[in-house]
Amino acid sequence: MHLDEEAGKASILGGLSASGWHTCAMFMRMLCDAFLLDSTSQGAPGVDYVKWKRPVFAGDVLTGRLTVLSKRLSRSKPNLGFVKWHSELFNQKGESVFEFENSCMFLTREAAG
């Protein structure tokens, strides 16, 4: 259903669709292009959750929204901060297709100098 158009049509999804992990990869590319590559990101300690809410079909146009939920300084490394965010991707119909929540580590302004 992810690589063969006929198999996609015959699947419960009804068409050629991206895998959930491909959707994650597209999200990550959008996140990196939007700001992450030009930031002081030091990676992430993990993912709180990911939800694939609707299939992403061939030809869909995706847009995203990221909302910062919280921020805090590291207790053990004062030059490091944690930012927790909630992200969503939407298709061209405005339907939410993907939801993701995690924290990311960034150098503080003082550490980035």
VENBELTA-V700590 format. One record per residue. RES is the residue in one letter. PSI is psi in radians with two decimals (* if undefined). OMEGA is omega in whole degrees, -180 to 180 (999 if undefined). Layout:
# VENBELTA-V700590
res = <RES | RES>
psi = <PSI | PSI>
omega = <OMEGA | OMEGA>
This chain:
# VENBELTA-V700590
res = <M | H | L | D | E | E | A | G | K | A | S | I | L | G | G | L | S | A | S | G | W | H | T | C | A | M | F | M | R | M | L | C | D | A | F | L | L | D | S | T | S | Q | G | A | P | G | V | D | Y | V | K | W | K | R | P | V | F | A | G | D | V | L | T | G | R | L | T | V | L | S | K | R | L | S | R | S | K | P | N | L | G | F | V | K | W | H | S | E | L | F | N | Q | K | G | E | S | V | F | E | F | E | N | S | C | M | F | L | T | R | E | A | A | G>
psi = <-0.26 | -0.35 | -0.33 | 2.12 | -0.73 | -0.70 | -0.65 | -0.77 | -0.61 | -0.20 | 3.03 | -0.31 | -0.43 | 0.20 | 2.94 | 2.15 | 2.73 | 2.57 | 2.82 | -0.68 | -0.51 | -0.70 | -0.73 | -0.73 | -0.71 | -0.72 | -0.82 | -0.69 | -0.75 | -0.73 | -0.78 | -0.80 | -0.61 | -0.76 | -0.41 | -0.69 | -0.40 | 0.32 | -3.05 | 0.48 | 2.37 | 0.29 | -2.94 | 2.51 | -0.10 | -2.99 | 2.29 | -0.83 | 2.75 | 2.41 | 2.27 | 1.86 | -0.53 | 2.69 | 2.58 | 1.99 | 2.72 | 2.28 | -0.20 | 2.58 | 2.14 | 2.46 | 2.77 | 2.84 | 2.31 | 2.26 | 2.17 | 2.19 | -0.64 | 2.90 | 2.62 | 2.70 | 2.61 | 2.43 | -0.59 | -0.36 | 1.66 | -0.20 | 0.11 | 2.38 | 2.69 | 2.30 | 2.18 | 2.33 | 2.80 | 2.26 | 2.61 | 2.59 | 2.51 | 2.54 | -3.14 | -0.25 | -0.03 | 0.17 | 2.36 | 2.16 | -0.26 | 2.44 | 2.47 | 2.40 | 2.33 | 3.06 | 2.64 | 2.59 | 2.37 | 2.54 | 2.54 | 2.93 | -0.71 | -0.74 | -0.58 | -0.44 | *>
omega = <-179 | -176 | -175 | -176 | 180 | 177 | 177 | 179 | -178 | -177 | 177 | 180 | 176 | 179 | 179 | -175 | 176 | 172 | 177 | -179 | 174 | 177 | 176 | 180 | 178 | 177 | -178 | 178 | 179 | 179 | 179 | -180 | -177 | -178 | -169 | -178 | 179 | -178 | 176 | -177 | 178 | 180 | -177 | 179 | 180 | -180 | 178 | 174 | 172 | 178 | 173 | -169 | 178 | 176 | 173 | -176 | 175 | 180 | 177 | 175 | -176 | 171 | -176 | 175 | 178 | 179 | 177 | -179 | -179 | 175 | 177 | 174 | 175 | 178 | -175 | -179 | -174 | 178 | -176 | 177 | 177 | 175 | 177 | 180 | 176 | -178 | 175 | 170 | -180 | 174 | -176 | 177 | -178 | 180 | 177 | -178 | -171 | 177 | -171 | 176 | 179 | 174 | 178 | -180 | 179 | 170 | 177 | 179 | -180 | -178 | -179 | 175 | 999>
